[in-house]
Amino acid sequence: MDDGLASSGAAPAAVPSCEAAPLPAERVVGRMPSLKETGFAGGWLYWLEQRPAEGGRTTLLRRPARQPDVAATELTPGRWNLRSRVHAYGGGSWCWGAGLVVFVDDGDRCLWALDPQQPGCPRRLTPPGERAFADGLIDAPRQRWIGVMEAEDRDQLVSVPLAGGEPQPLHQPADFCGYAALSPDGRQLAWISWQQPHMPWERSQLWLGELQEDGSLRDCRCLAGAGAQALSLFQPLWIGPEELVVADDSSGWWNLRRLRTCSGQWQCLLPLEAEFAMPQWVYGMRTTAWDGERLVAVACRQGRWQLGEVSLDPQRVGTAAAWRPLAQPFDDLACLSAAEGTLACVASSPVSVSGLLQLELASGQWRHTPVSDLPLPAAAISQPEPLWFAGHGGAPTHAWYYPPIGGANADSPLLVKGHSGPTGMARRGLQLAIQFWTSRGWGVVDVNYGGSTGFGRAYRERLQGLWGVADVADCAAAAEALVAAGRASPERVAIEGGSAGGFTALAALCFTHTFRAAACRYAVSDPAALAQHDHRFEARYLDGLIGPWPEAAERYEARSPLAHVERISAPVIFFQGLDDTVVPPEQTERMAAALEARGIPVEVHRFAGEGHGFRAGAVQVRVLEASEAFFRRHFQLAPP
């Protein structure tokens, strides 16, 4: 790894490689860890590392906060796997305080406490049971963990003694809760809640409660989001004993606002056409951080993430001048944390592998520690080009287009990517899985179809009532724009996606004539079945995307790829985890069987031990290799 310190204006150096194109799948997926949930504590920088080479096991590492050149220490080696299962998607699986790390282990779903001076030797805090924990914090004065417990189909804010014991209830929300933040004086607790049929990025509330001497939570009240206006709030952050910062989209964009809890006075800190939040699919996401003196944030504009400091100077607050960009070359940023003049986040760019970025706020100096060497020469990297085109209803729609290495022409095959969510977004960070295709002569277009995050609430709401229509039209329009520009062959356009993106891919085969093949990972094929049997977190999600069930049954029928399988004439390859509780394997089996009955070429790859999203490296390699071979065979392309 290249751990050399670079100044704020320098670009990350590419690591030379003699690897010739095409890029092998085993160098693209299966080996490279993914990083998440960074945090500073006690003079150390902590983070999680998910390792596909170890079956997707996630472990906790740390290094001295002021010595980024020191090798990291793994605190949970061996069998420990830090993973939460709350809401099926999890996240927020560790926290630090009172000299301890508290984490959720996937083996028994219990909370465990670890002294960082004794790596690998944690002790269990909660007895085993049918429940899941996530998104905790340490209430050091009261020697307890506070966080979310999901049990018996309900969320609850609970506390658990650091000495161990049964969870004690603090607050029962109407449905869902999380993102709790404890005030610096330990007297107030803020959190976010939301209720079905809404998802947290559609409508949520900010709550505040007073902590009593006995540790109970009293005077719980809703501070924002209870009115008639649909409002989404994200990540409450204390910047003082009675000052709270939160992102809300009352302006049409997730912008930062400050609340003085003593007076109830709100103030817009920074009015920008930019997003300072993300859809809350998982816990543990952070886009703002307070180092004790300064507020830092990451903001998304036009699909690019930027790092900056938010001024609290009364002369600048409430104006665009309150934003001071922090110079560094990365524009795909996540998992922000800060302490004592230093910030850290997970960062990448179109030409640099994801890694830990540390930046000193006073000097502007930064250091990036990539998770691995770059497995291909810089000249062999296809860089994303912004593509704006007329999507569904003529609305301006965004995508990132990656031309094939060697250049595109009217005979080039094209792969259209539909992200999951469907509220996700196509990001700019180096995705070696995309380089796998471009190194083989494919163009790739990663579409931010209507409904995507990063372009404001109105863009996000384009999919309301139109899932299976607007997203499909946008993906087809992106492909058709590239075909019309002479950059792709109309006879060699494929589409791929996972989960919601898989649904978009199947619907695109049904309701357009643009695509000649598809690859679908754990894809929704029958939205009506999903509406009737979906897991708790998304049980009412389709109310907004399609309509309430069963009142809108005809609409579900009209959008269903399974119900319109006779319209599909293109070959499809499926990949399904047998432990998937979000999109059960039965959906894939029924869709594949219906296609086979009509004589459509189909492949189905089933993976034991995998759920919704593949974690094991060997599985990820297999998915990529099998997809490429399938498309190459049906498009009659020569081996690369």
Secondary structure, DSSP 8 states (H G I E B T S, - for coil): -----B-TT-----------SS--GGGTSSS--EEEEEEEETTEEEEEEEEGGGTTEEEEEEEETT-TTS--EESS-TT--B---TTTT-B--EEEETTEEEEEBTTT--EEEE-TTSTT--EE-S---S-EEEEEEEEGGGTEEEEEEE-SS-EEEEEEETT----EEEE--SSEEEEEEE-TTSSEEEEEEE-TT--TTTS-EEEEEEE-TTS-EEEEEEEES-SSS---EEEEEEEETTEEEEEE-TTSS-EEEEEETTTTEEEES---SSB-----SSB---SEEE-SS-EEEEEEETTEEEEEEE---TTTTTSGGGEEE---S--EEEEEEEETTEEEEEEEETTEEEEEEEEETTT--EEEEESS--SS-GGG----EEEEEE-GGG-EEEEEEE--TT---TT--EEEEE-STTT-----S--HHHHHHHTTT-EEEEEE-TT-SSS-HHHHGGGTTTTTTHHHHHHHHHHHHHHHTTSS-TTSEEEEEETHHHHHHHHHHHH-S--SEEEEES----HHHHHHH--GGGTTHHHHHT--TTTTHHHHHHH-TGGGGGG--S-EEEEEETT-SSS-HHHHHHHHHHHHHTT--EEEEEETT--SS---HHHHHHHHHHHHHHHHHHTT----
